[in-house]
Amino acid sequence: MADVLVMKDIEATASRLGIDIDSIDLDSIRLPTADNVGIPSDDEDVLQEENLEFESGFGNIIVVDNLPVVPKEKFEKLEGVIRKIYSQIGVIKDDGLWMPVDPDTEKTLGYCFIEYNSPQEAELAKERTHGYKLDRAHVFSVNMFDDFDRFMKVPDQWAPPETKPYAPGENLQNWLTDAKARDQFVIRAGSDTEVLWNDARHLKPDPVYKRTFWTESFVQWSPLGTYLATVHRQGAAVWGGASTFNRLMRYAHPQVKLIDFSPGEKYLVTYSSHEPSNPRDANRVVINIFDVRTGKVMRDFKGSADDFAIGGAGGVTGVSWPIFKWSNGGDDKYFARMGKNVLSVYETDTFSLVDKKSLKVENIVDFSWSPTDPIIALFVPEMGGGNQPARVSLIQIPSKVELRQKNLFSVSDCKMYWQSNGDYLAVNVDRFTKTKKSTYTGFELFYIKERDIPIEVLELENKNDKIIAFAWEPKGNRFAVIHGDNPKPDVSFYTMRTAQHTGRVSKLTTLKGKQANALFWSPVGRFIVLAGLKGFNGQLEFYNVDELETMATAEHFMATDIDWDPTGRYVATAVTSVHEMENGFNIWSFNGKHLYRILKDHFFQFLWRPRPPSFLSAEKEEEIAKNLKKYSKKYEAEDQDVSLLLSEQEREKRRALKEDWDKWINEWKRLHEEEKLYRQNLRDGEASDEEEEYEAKDIEVEEVINVSEEILHFE
């Protein structure tokens, strides 16, 4: 039937083209032998670019070797033992366990095949049972069935790898050499992702690169701004370049949901979660750690969501993110994660545990790295009904020596905040009162760089005040606290060092009744934005902490995000698609002057591009700050030129508007003159258009609008 339909289509096409089908020998026609019949596909370049690899279809089967060799009468017992072990990990398919038997001896061959419902269950079974001791003589060796196919393809003769000629790469830091010293940012709105310069002098953004459907969920800058990462169903990718954004590397990880860079950009952590075949089981989690430059998987972690559910500040359902926290300092030497009653610290030289074992910490609930040194601060809550106090400990890595410990009593909650230079650690402690019916707040302040790490206790004047927000001044000795009750809490500023007291905390000032619930310090210190987000509808106060004075107050209605640029010159406030109205962003100067506003429908992300640390020494930076007027003359002249250019552009704009107006007026006068005779006829021959030459009279005209008749009945 299908052949008949195809022949009818051929005859219809031949008739339409005026070809006699009977005169053509169809059997003599020979099509090209290629798979595409010689016709290139529209997607051929895409297929070549993607270089897709397809699975062989046996990813859900494992091979378990080194089983006991048993006769026929013990076959059922051995099968029951194997099934019991492996059915605890996942659902084995019907007839999914097969143990081959030697037909001559009627004994098993010492291995079996197990087929699960999903590849994830098979991988988990391999991970958990490889090396499993059934008894002293039988230790399981477990492999994926697909691995054997790869092993068989290994050539018998070794061949040296092909050496490719060296090709110099692009300067991935080229954007830092911008002659105008501008910063870049990335935005996502709708299906578009754009990278732009912040051209504050011209009061507008300057486009760099734009791409539709660049990512399937979100984008993320690397910590030093070298790469822009995108997320896709097949995995993640990083982009960069000297003049545009080229794809530099891809990282295969199907269904990836979250990513995280190490602080020095050497490694990329990717996370995915997969539905189990048994609804009663937890989701299957896969975490890969890639080398950013080579794309090689350095270490992977697999398990159930329950195995990774401890620690982190936020992420996806059932798992906190980031699961792994990296040591800082730029060397990316260590990373760590919490488990049940353990803290596991890994070194990146071997990607194995430091000292090949985890640190046992009973009931650990939180930890964080120093921003500059290999020191971990960890918190353990009270245990034994209060008989064993809570504690904060400082642990040196890799020695795992405890540098300092502080016991805390009657603790309700605890939060730890490191100062950016690692000089101080603030521990915000909520404690129960004696009645256990309420709590009060205080701070334990650790002087990390001083001998024996002394601790100072700070209590607010009103101990019952609730702590709404806390933030250290970057690279400084001060911190800010929002405390009290909404809708108008207080904001207090403290310093760890003064001229009179070099080792004692003291209060600088308290601002009463501020509509603020978030603190945003400038990255270079000195200035801070007191922000009222969510319920406060975007109230902004730009405050100079050096002078203890307000520079400006403003409002960005419904603002959801606030972010300083990495130089501390500009502030971005944004309304994302959390709200349906007023989506977009505003750019402000450091002192609160509104520069420009961009509205975007379905606005999702605004991210400044980070800058790497300066190569200048602290002494050189201090010298530049002292002689800023000398250096600033050049830039003041440039600003003056830009100001004159903008003024000239404004004058040109006004001049063009005036010319359009004059043109319209002249055209109106021409039409008015052409219609003069028509107006004269309407005035019964009067030629003048001057209104004052006429006398206006009011004339009443009676006109019957409607007549109706109605019969009234009188009783």
N, C-alpha and C positions, 0 to 999 in steps of 0.2 A: 504493500500500500504506500509506504514511504517513497519507494522508487518511482511509483506512478505520479505522486505529487511533485517530486523533484523534476521529472521529465516534463510535466505540464508547465512548471515554472520556466524551464529552459525554452520550451516552444513559445511561450508568451513573450519572453524577452527577445527571442529571435524575430518574432513577428513585429514587435515594436521597433526593432532596429532595421527591419527590411531585409533580413537574412533568410535564404532558403535553407532550412534545416536539413532537407533531404539530400542536398548536395555536399554535405559535410560528413567525412568519415570520422565518426566519434572515436572509434577504436584506435585511430592513429595518433590521437592526442596524448602526449606524455607530460605529466606534471613534474615539477622539480621534486627531488627525493628528500629535501630537508623537512624537518618537523613542521616548519611554518609554511611549507609549500612555496618557498621563495618569496613570500610576502612578509616584510618586516612588521613586527607588532608595534603598536603605539607605545606599549609598555616595555619595549626591549631595553631601552636605556635605563629604565627604573630597575628592571630585573638584574641588569649587569651591575648597577650601582649597589643594589642591596645585597647581591651575592647570597641569596637565600639558601639556607640549609634545612633540609627536611628530615625529620626523625624517621627511623626505620620502622617504627610502630611497635617495638618491644620494650619500651621504656618502663613498663609496669611489671616486668618479670625480673626476678633475681635468681642467681645460682648459688646455692649453699653447698660448699665443699667441706671435706674432712668429716663426714658423718660416719657413724659406725657401719661396718659391713655386716649385715645380719642375714640369717636364713629366712626362708619363707614364713615359718611359724612365728617369728618375732617382727615380721614386717608391719603388722597392724599396730603393735605397741610403739614402734619407733615413729611411725607416721603420726600417731596420736600425740607423742611428745613434741615433734616438730610443729604440728598444727597448733598446739597449745601455746608454744613460744611465739609463733609469728602471727597468730590471730589476735594477740593483745595489741599489736602495733597497727593493724589495719584489717580491712575486710578482704579475705581470700576468696577469689571467685569459685563458683561451683566447678569441681574437677580442676581446681587451680593448683593443686599440689601433686607433683609427679616425681616418683623416685624410680629411675631406671633399674632393671634387674638383668643380671647376666644370665642368658638363656641356658648356658652350659651348667653353671653351678647353682642356679636359682637363688643367688644371693644378690643383695643390693650392691651397687657400684660405688657407694660412698659419697654420693652427691644427689641433690634434688633440685627441681625447678619449682618456684612459687610465683603464681600470678595474682597480683592485687588489682583492685578496681582502678587505681590511679598511679601514675609515675611518682607522685609525691609520697605516697605510702611505701612504694618500693624503695625510694631513696632513704626514707626514714628507717626502714627495716635494715637496709645495708649499714647505715650509720650506727644503729644501736646494737646490732648483733655481730658485726665483723670483729673477730677476736673473742667471741663468747665461748666460755669453757663449759662444754656439756659434761665432761669429766676430765681427768688428768691427761688422757690420751687423745681426746678429741676437742680441738679448738676450732670453731667455725671460721672458714674463710669465705666471705660473701662478696660477690661481684654482680654488677648489672649485666643482664643478658646482652645489651647493646655493646658493652665493653669488648666482648669476644670478637665482634665484627671488626672493631678497630684494631685489636691485637693481630688479627689475621692479615690485615692490610700492611703491616710493618714489613718493609722489604728485607730480604735476607742479606743483601749487601749494603753496607753503610755508604752513603754519599754525602760529601761535605755540603753544607748549605750554600746557597747562591749568595754571593757578596754583591750588594747593591752599591752603586757609586754614591758618595756623600752628596746630599743636596741640602744646602743651608736653609733653615727654617725661617719663618717670619718673625719679626720682632713683636712679640705678644704684649710688650709694654709700650708700644708706640703711642698709644692714646695719652700717656703721661707727658708727652712732649708737646702737647697743644700750646701754640704760641700765646693763646689768650688765657692759659691756665684754668680752663673750664673743667667741670666734672660732668660725667655721663650718668644717665639713669635709664632704666628699662621700665616700660609700662605694658600691661596687658589689658585690652579692652575688646570685648566681643571675641572674634577669632583672630584678631591682629595682635602681634607683639612688635614693639618698636623700641629701638635704642636711640636716645637723643642727647645732645649737648644741652646743658643748662646755660643758655646765653642770657644771663641776667642783665648785662649792659644794654642789650637790645630788647629786653623785657619780653622774651619769647624763647621757646625751645628751638634748637637747630637740629633737623633730622640727620641721623647717621645711617640707620639700617632699619628696614621694615619687612616683615614676612608674615604671611597669613598661614594659620595652622602650623606655626613653628613648634608648638608643644601641645600635648594632649591634656595637661593638667596645670602645671605651673612652671616657672623658670626660677633659677637661683644662681646668684653670683658666687664664685669661689671666694674664700676669705680675703685673698690679696687682690682680687679683681682681675686676675689673669683670664679666667674662663667664665662663660655663661653656660649653665647646664640646662638642658631641656629633658622632659620626661615623656616616654612613649610606651605603648603596649609591649614593644619588643625589648625595651630597656631604656637606658639613658644615653645622652650624648653631650659632649662639651664643644663649644664654639669659641673662636677668637681669630685674631689676625691683625695685621698692621693697618690696613685701610678699610677692611670690611669684616664680616663674620663668616668664616669658613668652618666646616665641621672638622675638628681636629682628631676626635676619637669617639668610638662608640663602645658601649658596655652592655653586652647581651644579658638581660635579666627579664624574662617574660613577666608581664603583669606587675611591673615595679610600681610602687605607690609612693615611696619616700626615698630621699637621698640626703647625704650629709658629707661634707668635705672635712678632711683633717685640717687643722689650722695652717699648716705649711703647704697645703694643696698637693701633697704627695699622693694621697689616697682618697678614694671615693667609696662611701658605704651606701649600698642599695638594699632596699627592703621590699619584700612582697609577702602576701598572705593568700593562702589558697583554701577553698572550701573542702572539708573532708567528705569522704563518701558516706561515712556514718554521721548522721546529724548530732549524735550525742558526743562526738569527739570535738576537741578544740581545733581551731584553724591551724593549718600547716604553715609555718613561717620559714622563709628562706632569706638569709642575709649574706651578701657578698661584699668583700673588701677588694677593690680593684686598685692597681697601680694606675694613676691618672695618665701618665705619659704613654705607657705600653699597652694599657687595656687588659693586662693579665690579672686573673683572679689570684690574689695572694692568700686569701683564707676565706672559707665559707662557714656559716653556722646555720644549722637546720634543727627544727624542733617544733613543738606545739606552741601556740600563743601563750599558754600558761608558763612555758619556760622563759619567756621574755617579757613578762607582764610587770616586772618590778623596776621601779626607777624611771627617770625621765620626766619631762614637764608637759608633754602633749604629743599627740600623734594620731593614730587611727584607733578604731574600736578594739579594746582588749590589749593594746600594746602601747607603751609610752615611748616617746621619741625625743632625743636620740637615745637609742639603747646603749651605744658605746660613747663614752666621753674621752676626749683626747687630751693628753698632756700638752701644755702650751710651751711657748718659747721658740716655735718655728721648726724644731727638729723632728716632730711627729714620731718620737721614739717610743712612746707608750700609749696604750689605750686600755680602758677598763669598763667593766659592767658589773652590776649587782646581780647576785643570785640569791637563793634562799639561804640565809645565814652565811653567805660568803661574798667576798669581793674579789673578782677575777681581774688581774692586771696582766696584760700581754705586752711583749716587746716586738717591735716591727722588724728587728734583725732576723728573727726566726718565725715570727707570728705564732709564738707559743707562750705559755704562761711563764711569768718570771719565776725562776727557781722551780719550774715545772709543777707548781701547786698554787691553789688559790689561798687567799688570806681568809681565815675563819673569823667572822665577826657575827656573833649571835644577834639576830633580830635587827640587822642594819636596815635602815629605811631611806637614807639619802647620802650622797657624797658629791664632792666637786674638787676639781684640780685648781691649784694656784695658777694664775694667768702667766706666771713667768718661771716657776721652779717646779721640779718633779715632787711636789708635795700634795697629798690628798687630805682634804678635810672630810670627816665622816661623822654622821649623827646616828646614835643608837638610843631609842626611847627607853622609858622606864620598864622594868620587868619585875615579875614576882609581886604584883600588887603594890609596887612602890618601894619594896625592900631593897631593890637594886636600882640605883638612880640612873637617870639618863646621862649621856655623856657626849661630848664633842672631842674627837681625837684628831691630831695631825700626824700623818704617817709619811715618812721619807721613802721614796722609791728610787732604786730597786732594793735597798737594804731592808725595807719594811720595818724600820725602827720607828717607834712612837716618839715623836719630838715633844709633844705636849698633850695633856688631857685635862679636861674640865668637866667635873661632875655637876649635874643640874638636877634640882629636886622639884617635885610637884609640877612637872612640865606637861602642858597641854599640846603645844606645837612648837616647832623650831624651824627657822629658815636661815640659810647661810649666804652671805654676800661678800665676795672678794673685791678688793680695790684693784684697779686695772694694772698697777705695777707690782701687785703681790705684796705690798708693804703691810696691809692690814686685812683682817678678816672680821666682819661684823656678824654676830650671831643674834638674831632676833628671837627672843624666848618669850612665849606666852606661858604664864604659870597660873595654877589654880590658887585661889584664896583658901584659907583654912577650912571654910565651910564647903568647898568644892562646888559652890553654886555659881561662881563667876571667875573671870580670869583678869590678870593684869600683865602688863608688858614691860620688858626691859631689854637692854642690849649688853652682850659680852663682847668686848673689843680686844682682839688679839693683835699685839705689835709683833708681826712675824719676823722682821729683820733685826730686832733687838735681842740682846743676850737673854737666854732662858725663856724667850717669848712671853713677856709679862701680859697680864689680862686686866683690863679696866672695866668696871661695871658702870653702865649709864642707865639711869631711870628718868623717865619723863616727869615733869612737874606734876602732872595728873597721871598717876600710874594706871588709871582705868581707861585712859584714852586708847582707842583702837588704832593700830598702825594700818594705814591705807596704802602707803607706798614708801619705799626706801631706795635711795640711789647715791652711790659714791661719785664724787667729781673725778672724771678721767684724769689720770696723771697728776692728781692733786691730793691734798690732805683733808678735804672737806666732804661732808655728806649732807643730804637733805632728807627730811622725814615729813610726810603728810600724816597727821594724827588728829584724832577727835571723831566727831560724829557728823554725818551728812545732814543737811546739804552744804554746810559751810565749815569744813574742818580748818585746822591751823596748819601752817607750814613752818617748820623750824630748820635752821641751818647750824651745823656744828663744825668745829675744826679740831683736828688731832694735834695741831702744833700752833702755838702762838709765840709772840716775842717773850712773854713772861713764863709760859709753860710749854716746854718742848716735848713733854711726855704725858700730857694730861688733856683729856677732851674738854672743850668748853663751848658754850653756846654763843653763836654770833648774833642771832636775832630770831624772832618769831613773828610771822605774818598772820594776823588774825582773820578768820572768816573768809577763806578763799574758796572760790568755786573750782576746785581742782581735785582730781583723783589719780593723776599720773605725773611723773617727773621725767624730763628729757634734758640731760646735760649736753652742752656742746662737747664734741670730741676733744677739743683742746681746753676744756674747762672754762671757768670764769662766768659764762652765761648759761642760763637754764630757762626752759619753757615750763611753766606750770600750766598743765592742761586739764580741762574738764571734758572728758570723753563720755560717750554713752548718755547717761541721764543728765549730764551737764551741757549737752548740745554744742560742744566744740568751743568752750571758752578758753582763751589763750592769754597768758601773761608772760611777757619777755622780761626777765629779771637779771640785773647785773649784781653778782654776788660779791665782787670786789668792792663796789660802791654801796652795796645794800640798798639799791633803788630800782624801781620799776621803770623800764625803758619804754614799754608800750603795752597796751591791752587791745585785744582784737577778738574776732569770733569767726570760726569756720563752721557754719551750722551743720550738725550731724557728722562731724569729722570722726573717722574711725581709726586713722593711723597718723602718726607724726614721726618724722625721721630727719635728723640732721645730715647734711652732706659731710663727707669725710674730712673736709678742711675746716668745718665749723663756721663757714661764711653764710650758708643759706639753710633754711628749714622748709621742708615739704609737709603739707597737711593734705590728707586725702579722704574722700568719701568713696568707699568701695561699694560693690553691688549688694552688700548687706542691707543697704537702703535702696529703695527703688528710685528715689529722687536725688537730684543734685550730684550725680556721680561725676568724679573728676578730681583735680588736685590744684592746690595753690602753692606758689613759691613766695617765701618771705625772706627778708634780710635777717641777719643775726639779731638786729635790734628791733625787729617787729614791723618793718615797713613792708607793705604788700606790694609785690613786684608784678606778678601776672597770674592769670587763672586760665586753666584749660578744662573744658567740660567734655566728658566721654561717656557715652551710654555703655552699660554693662561693664563697668570699670572694676578690674579684679586685683591688679598689683601695681605697686610703685616701689622700686628698689634703686637706691643710689649705688653706683659702682664703687666698691671699696678701693682704697689706695694702699699699697704696701708701705711699711714703715719707712720713715725718712732715713737717708744715709748720713744726714748731718748729725754731729755729736750734740749732746745737750749744751755744751759750752758754745758751739757755733749758733745754735738756735737762740740761746740767750743773748748772744751778741747781736744777732739780727733783730731781735725784739727791742733791744736798747737803741739801735740805730735805724729804727723802722722809718723814721721821717726821711732819712737819706735815701733808702731803697724805694720809698713810696712815691718819690717825685716822678719817676718814670711812669708809674701806673696812673698817677693823678693826671699826667699829661694825656695819656691814652684815654682815660675816662672823660677828660675835657673834650677831646676830639670826638669821641662817641656821642657825648652830649650835644655838641654842635651839629653833628651829623643828624642826630634824632630831631633836633630843633629845625634844621633845614628841611628834613623830610616832613615834619609837621607843617612847616610853612608851605611846602610844595603841595601838600594835601589840601590845605586851606585855599591856596591859590587855584587849584583845580576845581574845588567846590564853587568858588566865586565865579570862575569862568563858566561853569555849567549853569549857575544861576543867571548870569548876564545873558547867556545864550538863550535860556528859556524866556527871559523878559523880552528880548528883542524879537523872538518868534511870536510872543503874545502881542506885541505892538503891531507887527506886520499883519497878523490876522485881524486885529482890531481895525486897522486902516482899511483892509479889504472889505470889511463888513459895514463900513460907514454908510454907504448908500442904502443898504438894507435897513439899518437902524433909522435912517431919515424917513424912509417910507412908513415905518411903524409909527413915527411921531407926526404923521400927517404933514410932512414937508419941513418940519423943524430940523435945521442942520446942526445945531449946537449939541455937544456931548457934555457940557458943563451942567452939573446938577443944580448949582445955586441959581441958575437962570430960570428955573422952573418953580412954580408954586404948587405945593402939595395940598390937596383937598381930600377930606374924608367924605365919601359918598355912601349913604346907606341904601342898600338895595334889598327889597323884600322879595322873597322867593318861596313859593309853596313847595315844600319838600314832600309831604305825604298827606293824603286825605283818607280818613277811615270813618266808618259809620258803625255806631254801637247802639243797640236798643236797650233802654233801661226800664225795668218793670217796677212800678210803685204799687204797694199793697195798701 
